[in-house]
Amino acid sequence: MRRVVPPLVVLVLVFGAWTFFSYVVLPPRRRFLLPPVDEVVRVGFLDPDNRAELLAGLGLTSRVAGMGLLISVVLGVGLAVVMAQSRWLERAVYPYVVVLQTIPVLALVPLFGFWFGFGFPSRVLVCVLLSLFPLVANTLFGIRSVPRAQHQLFDLHGAGRWARLWKLQLPAALPALFTGLRIAAGGSVIGAVVGDFFFRQGEPGLGVLIDNYRSQLASAQMFAAVVLASGLGIAVFLVFGALARWVVGRWHESADG
């Protein structure tokens, strides 16, 4: 109850404020700026045609975000492990990983379209761009954070580099890795929606639908699409949070509660 009740109270307050501004503050002719909650639910989710369109867009956005996150996990964890084995490689590569994080995404998105087309691959690449850095940074931090005393214990037993990596460094890096996963999962969903705004070929995702509803002044459908995009990000975050508690919650305090 202590976990469930506080978020529910905040949710009720937000919905109450939303309804108050929609029905009381805004005049009827300007109510499209903030459609009431019941209208968003009725038009966006209860109407069969709108619901089918939104669910189809959610499916495409989920596939793009999932594929981008999977590629980011493989590249990010692999790159962090390689850099952890060689200081000179870390000094050579890590600055460029930071550069990828600092470049504005919207500046690179049109280039991806020119290079790789305006379909599914470019959308996935935007997700990778947004979710790669948290995985590299957190995994490398976790591997580097192993206490010196534990390294000395492995030295006493004559452990090799790969035994040390597999039995000491990677298990110790799991809490930081899962933190990076949760950050990267949200970034991947954002990348999928942002990519939709620019790459409009193929099936429409939630980003395309949001832009279409904006141009049509269909604010109820637009709010419903935004709620679905937000719900997707929250769901992915909760999944990785539960996975982190299952994997490291028994022995590491970071996953407690």
Backbone torsions as a table, in degrees:
resi	resn	phi	psi	omega
1	MET	NA	-37.6	-179.6
2	ARG	-66.6	-23.9	177.2
3	ARG	-84.9	-33.1	-171.5
4	VAL	-89.1	-41.3	-171.6
5	VAL	-64.6	-48.3	-178.3
6	PRO	-58.0	-46.4	176.7
7	PRO	-62.5	-35.1	179.0
8	LEU	-66.5	-38.2	178.0
9	VAL	-62.8	-45.3	178.2
10	VAL	-62.9	-40.1	179.7
11	LEU	-62.7	-42.6	178.5
12	VAL	-63.4	-41.3	178.5
13	LEU	-63.8	-41.2	178.8
14	VAL	-63.8	-45.6	178.6
15	PHE	-64.3	-36.8	177.4
16	GLY	-64.5	-44.7	177.3
17	ALA	-64.4	-39.4	177.9
18	TRP	-59.5	-48.0	-179.5
19	THR	-65.0	-39.2	179.9
20	PHE	-62.0	-47.7	-179.5
21	PHE	-66.9	-34.7	-178.2
22	SER	-69.5	-45.1	-172.9
23	TYR	-93.7	-26.8	-172.8
24	VAL	-105.9	-49.1	-174.5
25	VAL	-77.3	-47.8	-176.0
26	LEU	-83.3	135.0	173.4
27	PRO	-70.7	158.4	-176.7
28	PRO	-55.9	-35.9	-177.3
29	ARG	-72.4	-15.4	178.8
30	ARG	-112.9	13.5	-176.4
31	ARG	-69.8	-15.7	177.5
32	PHE	-65.5	-19.7	178.2
33	LEU	-66.4	-31.7	177.6
34	LEU	-146.7	82.2	-177.4
35	PRO	-63.2	145.5	-179.5
36	PRO	-61.2	158.8	-177.9
37	VAL	-60.6	-43.5	-177.6
38	ASP	-64.8	-32.2	177.6
39	GLU	-70.9	-38.9	177.3
40	VAL	-61.5	-43.2	-180.0
41	VAL	-67.9	-44.0	-176.7
42	ARG	-67.7	-47.4	-176.1
43	VAL	-80.3	-42.5	-173.6
44	GLY	-80.0	-38.2	-171.8
45	PHE	-112.8	-29.1	-177.7
46	LEU	-89.7	-23.9	175.4
47	ASP	-71.7	123.7	-173.7
48	PRO	-60.0	-41.8	-178.0
49	ASP	-66.6	-47.2	178.9
50	ASN	-64.7	-39.5	-179.8
51	ARG	-63.8	-42.7	179.0
52	ALA	-63.0	-40.7	179.6
53	GLU	-65.7	-42.2	-179.7
54	LEU	-68.0	-40.9	-179.8
55	LEU	-66.8	-36.2	176.0
56	ALA	-64.5	-43.2	176.7
57	GLY	-63.8	-38.6	177.3
58	LEU	-63.3	-38.4	179.8
59	GLY	-63.8	-44.5	179.4
60	LEU	-65.7	-44.7	179.6
61	THR	-61.5	-37.9	178.3
62	SER	-65.4	-40.6	179.3
63	ARG	-65.5	-43.4	179.3
64	VAL	-63.0	-47.6	-179.0
65	ALA	-64.5	-40.2	179.4
66	GLY	-65.5	-43.6	178.5
67	MET	-64.8	-43.1	178.6
68	GLY	-63.3	-40.2	179.2
69	LEU	-66.9	-40.2	179.1
70	LEU	-61.8	-45.8	178.1
71	ILE	-63.2	-39.5	-179.9
72	SER	-64.7	-39.5	178.9
73	VAL	-62.3	-47.3	-179.2
74	VAL	-62.8	-48.8	-178.5
75	LEU	-69.1	-45.8	-174.6
76	GLY	-66.7	-49.3	180.0
77	VAL	-66.1	-42.7	179.0
78	GLY	-61.6	-43.3	179.8
79	LEU	-66.2	-39.2	178.6
80	ALA	-65.0	-40.6	178.9
81	VAL	-64.3	-43.3	179.4
82	VAL	-64.0	-44.0	-179.8
83	MET	-66.3	-31.2	179.1
84	ALA	-68.3	-21.9	-179.8
85	GLN	-86.8	-11.6	-175.4
86	SER	-146.4	114.9	-180.0
87	ARG	-64.3	-41.0	-177.3
88	TRP	-67.4	-34.0	177.0
89	LEU	-69.1	-37.5	176.6
90	GLU	-62.8	-43.9	179.2
91	ARG	-66.1	-28.4	-178.3
92	ALA	-81.0	-36.7	-170.5
93	VAL	-99.3	-37.9	-171.3
94	TYR	-58.7	-38.4	178.0
95	PRO	-57.7	-34.0	-178.7
96	TYR	-76.7	-27.7	172.4
97	VAL	-65.4	-39.3	176.6
98	VAL	-65.4	-38.3	178.9
99	VAL	-60.7	-40.8	177.6
100	LEU	-59.0	-33.9	180.0
101	GLN	-75.2	-29.8	-174.2
102	THR	-89.5	-19.1	179.0
103	ILE	-69.7	129.9	176.6
104	PRO	-58.9	129.3	-176.1
105	VAL	-62.1	-40.5	-177.3
106	LEU	-64.5	-20.0	177.1
107	ALA	-77.2	-27.7	-178.1
108	LEU	-93.3	-23.2	-175.8
109	VAL	-58.0	-46.4	177.9
110	PRO	-60.9	-34.0	179.0
111	LEU	-66.1	-39.4	176.9
112	PHE	-59.9	-38.1	178.2
113	GLY	-63.9	-41.1	178.4
114	PHE	-66.0	-38.9	-173.9
115	TRP	-81.6	-41.9	-170.3
116	PHE	-118.3	6.3	-178.1
117	GLY	89.4	176.6	-174.1
118	PHE	-112.1	33.6	-177.9
119	GLY	-115.0	-147.8	-173.6
120	PHE	-59.4	-46.1	-176.9
121	PRO	-59.0	-39.5	-179.5
122	SER	-67.6	-36.8	177.3
123	ARG	-63.6	-42.6	178.5
124	VAL	-63.1	-38.8	-179.1
125	LEU	-63.9	-36.4	176.0
126	VAL	-63.5	-40.8	177.3
127	CYS	-61.8	-42.8	178.7
128	VAL	-61.6	-42.1	-179.1
129	LEU	-60.6	-37.7	-176.9
130	LEU	-82.9	-24.1	-173.1
131	SER	-108.4	-3.5	-175.7
132	LEU	-74.0	-46.0	-172.5
133	PHE	-61.1	-45.9	179.8
134	PRO	-58.4	-34.2	179.7
135	LEU	-70.8	-43.5	178.7
136	VAL	-63.9	-49.3	-174.7
137	ALA	-64.9	-45.4	-177.0
138	ASN	-72.5	-39.6	178.4
139	THR	-65.5	-43.9	178.5
140	LEU	-63.4	-40.0	177.4
141	PHE	-62.1	-42.9	179.8
142	GLY	-64.4	-41.3	179.4
143	ILE	-66.7	-38.8	-179.9
144	ARG	-74.9	-13.2	-173.7
145	SER	-92.5	8.3	178.6
146	VAL	-65.7	130.2	-179.7
147	PRO	-59.0	145.7	-179.1
148	ARG	-61.5	-34.5	-178.8
149	ALA	-62.2	-36.6	178.2
150	GLN	-69.6	-36.5	174.2
151	HIS	-62.5	-40.5	179.7
152	GLN	-65.1	-35.3	176.5
153	LEU	-63.4	-41.2	176.8
154	PHE	-67.2	-33.1	176.4
155	ASP	-64.1	-40.1	-180.0
156	LEU	-62.1	-32.8	-179.6
157	HIS	-90.6	4.5	177.2
158	GLY	66.5	33.2	-178.7
159	ALA	-71.2	140.4	176.7
160	GLY	-80.6	178.9	-176.5
161	ARG	-63.1	-43.3	-175.5
162	TRP	-75.3	-34.5	174.8
163	ALA	-65.0	-39.5	178.1
164	ARG	-64.8	-41.1	179.6
165	LEU	-65.4	-47.5	-172.7
166	TRP	-73.8	-37.5	-173.2
167	LYS	-99.9	-14.6	-177.7
168	LEU	-123.1	-58.2	-170.0
169	GLN	-71.5	-46.6	-179.5
170	LEU	-65.9	-45.1	175.1
171	PRO	-59.9	-38.8	179.2
172	ALA	-68.3	-25.8	-178.4
173	ALA	-85.0	-7.1	-175.0
174	LEU	-58.5	-45.2	178.4
175	PRO	-58.4	-44.2	178.3
176	ALA	-67.5	-36.0	178.9
177	LEU	-62.8	-42.8	-180.0
178	PHE	-70.1	-31.7	172.4
179	THR	-61.7	-45.0	176.2
180	GLY	-62.5	-36.8	178.5
181	LEU	-63.1	-42.3	-179.5
182	ARG	-66.8	-38.8	176.4
183	ILE	-67.3	-44.7	-178.1
184	ALA	-65.9	-33.4	179.3
185	ALA	-63.0	-43.8	175.9
186	GLY	-64.2	-40.3	177.2
187	GLY	-63.9	-34.5	179.0
188	SER	-67.3	-40.1	177.1
189	VAL	-64.9	-42.8	177.5
190	ILE	-60.8	-42.4	179.2
191	GLY	-62.8	-37.7	178.6
192	ALA	-64.6	-40.1	179.9
193	VAL	-71.8	-42.8	179.2
194	VAL	-63.3	-42.4	179.1
195	GLY	-60.5	-33.3	178.8
196	ASP	-61.5	-34.9	-177.9
197	PHE	-64.0	-26.4	-176.2
198	PHE	-106.6	-36.9	-175.7
199	PHE	-102.7	95.3	-170.3
200	ARG	-102.5	9.9	178.3
201	GLN	-83.4	149.5	-179.4
202	GLY	83.3	-158.2	-179.1
203	GLU	-64.6	143.2	176.7
204	PRO	-80.1	129.5	172.1
205	GLY	-91.6	-169.7	-177.6
206	LEU	-64.9	-34.0	178.8
207	GLY	-64.0	-42.8	177.3
208	VAL	-64.0	-42.4	-179.8
209	LEU	-63.5	-42.0	178.5
210	ILE	-60.5	-42.9	179.5
211	ASP	-66.8	-39.4	178.1
212	ASN	-64.6	-44.8	179.4
213	TYR	-64.4	-35.9	177.6
214	ARG	-61.7	-45.4	-178.8
215	SER	-67.6	-25.8	179.7
216	GLN	-93.1	0.1	-175.0
217	LEU	56.8	30.5	176.5
218	ALA	-89.6	77.0	-170.3
219	SER	-68.2	-33.7	-179.5
220	ALA	-64.1	-46.4	177.6
221	GLN	-64.7	-36.8	180.0
222	MET	-65.1	-43.1	177.5
223	PHE	-64.4	-37.2	178.0
224	ALA	-63.6	-39.8	177.7
225	ALA	-66.4	-39.2	177.6
226	VAL	-64.4	-40.7	177.9
227	VAL	-62.3	-40.8	178.3
228	LEU	-65.1	-42.6	178.5
229	ALA	-62.4	-42.8	177.5
230	SER	-65.1	-41.7	178.4
231	GLY	-62.1	-36.7	177.1
232	LEU	-63.1	-45.1	178.0
233	GLY	-62.3	-41.5	179.2
234	ILE	-65.7	-41.3	-179.3
235	ALA	-62.5	-44.3	179.2
236	VAL	-64.2	-41.3	178.2
237	PHE	-60.7	-43.9	-179.1
238	LEU	-67.1	-36.9	178.7
239	VAL	-61.8	-47.3	-179.6
240	PHE	-71.0	-30.0	174.0
241	GLY	-64.8	-43.4	177.0
242	ALA	-65.0	-39.4	178.0
243	LEU	-64.2	-38.5	178.1
244	ALA	-64.5	-42.2	178.5
245	ARG	-64.7	-34.9	-179.3
246	TRP	-72.0	-36.4	-175.6
247	VAL	-84.0	-48.2	-172.6
248	VAL	-114.8	-3.2	-175.8
249	GLY	-67.3	-21.0	-178.6
250	ARG	-78.3	-19.4	-174.3
251	TRP	-133.2	-5.4	-179.7
252	HIS	-127.0	134.3	-174.0
253	GLU	-70.7	-16.6	-178.2
254	SER	-65.7	-25.1	-178.9
255	ALA	-96.7	4.5	-178.5
256	ASP	-75.3	120.3	177.3
257	GLY	78.3	NA	NA
